[in-house]
Amino acid sequence: MPKTDLVYCLLQHHSCKLSRIEKFLLEVKLLMHVCCELSEIFKSKYKEYHRLIKSNLNQDENMSNIKFMQEMIKDILSTREYNLTGIAIHTRIPEEVLFDVATGMNIEPTFETSRKIFELHISVRRNLYDEIMRKVASAYLVSQ
């Protein structure tokens, strides 16, 4: 599976003007923004539920952080492009591991597992990531 280059996705052919270190730092910053945006999207699905049970903000924050990879897998499955077996084959992650993450039994998947799930999510939800990149770019341009 090819490595997703967030910097290239944002800057297209202009990314070659950045040094390797600059590209890395920019990619870290972009990844932080993307994760924040995705967290907000995933949290919004449960907003009404949390309001009804009157949970406090700290519990909401912890719950969202714990379930990030779980929500990504659910989102991939919701597109119907992949089932759990398809995700396992595409990412080369054992189906049992994916099942444990998807059901919340494994709340701390390895970095490599998370990276593969993240990359598949990017390829499946390309439009979502394009929109997030536009939002990040416009926020950056406004702050200049």
N, C-alpha and C positions, 0 to 999 in steps of 0.2 A: 504494500500500500504506500503511495507516495506521501511524503511529508508535506503538510500544509504550510505554506509560507504566507503568514498573515500580512507581512510587510509588502510582499509582492502583490497580494490581492488588493491592498489599499493603494499602493503607489504605482502599480503597473510597471511600465518601463523606466520610471524615474528612480526606482529603488537601487539601481546600479551605482548611483552617485553617493551612496552611503557606505561608510566603512563597515567592516564586519561587526565591530563592537557597537556602532551606532544602530545597525540593523537589529542586533540582538536586544539592545535596550528598548528600541521602538517596539519590537515584537512583545517584550514583557509588558510594556505599557498598554499595548493594544489588547493583549490577553486579559489584563486586569479589567479593562473597560468591557470587553466581551462577556467576561464572567459576571460582572455586575449587572449588565443588561439581561443576561439569561436568568440570573437569580430573580430579578424583578418579574420577568415573564413567568417563571415557575411559581413564584410566590403569589402572583395574581390569581392563579388557579385556585388557591386555598384561602383567599382573602375572606370570602363570605363564611366559610367554615370556621375560621379563627374568630371572626366577629361573633358568630353564634355561640361558640363555647367560651367566649370572653377570655381568650388566652392572652398572656402579656407579651410584650414586644421581644423580650429576651428569649422566651421559648420559641417564638416565631423565627427569630434569627438563627438559633441553634438548629431548629428543625430543617430550615432551608439549607444550611451548610451541610448537614449530614446527608441530605437526600439529593445532592446535586447530580451525582452520576446516576442515581436511580431515576431521577426525572429525565435525564438525557436519554436513557434507554427507553423509558416509557414514551418519550416524544418520538424517537426513531420508530418504535413499534406503531405509534398512532398514525404514521404516514402510510403504513401498510406496504412500504417498499421492502421491508425486511421483517421476518419473524425472528424469534430468538435463535433458532438454528442458523438462519441466514447471517445474522450478526456474528455468531460464533465462527462461521466459516470465513466470512469476509475479514474479520479482525484477528483471526487465529487465537481467540480467547476461548478456553473450554466453556461449553454451554452451561455447565454446573456453576462456574464462577459468575457468568452473566446472570444466571437465575438468582444466585445469592445476592448480587448487587441490586437487581431489579426488584426483589422482594424485601430488601432492607435487612437481610440477614448479614450481609457484608457491608458495613458502613464505611470501611476504610480500604477501598481497592488500591492496588499498587499504582504507582505513577504511570508505569507502562500500560496497564489496563485502562486507566483513566485517559491517557493520551490517545489510545486507539479508539475508544468510545467517542472522544471529543472529535477526532478526525472524521469518523464516520458520520457523526451528527452534522459536521460542517458540510460534508458532501450531500447528505440527504436534505438538509434545510438550507441550501445555498441562498435562497431569497431572504431568509431571516438574517443570515450573516451579512449579506449585502446591505440590508437595511440598517443593521447595527453599525457597519463600517461607515455608511453615510451619516448616521447620527454622530458617531465619534468624530468624523472629519468635520462636520458642520460645527460641532461644539468647539473643536480646536480652532477653526477659522474665526469663530465669533470671539474667542478669548484673545485673539491676536491683536 
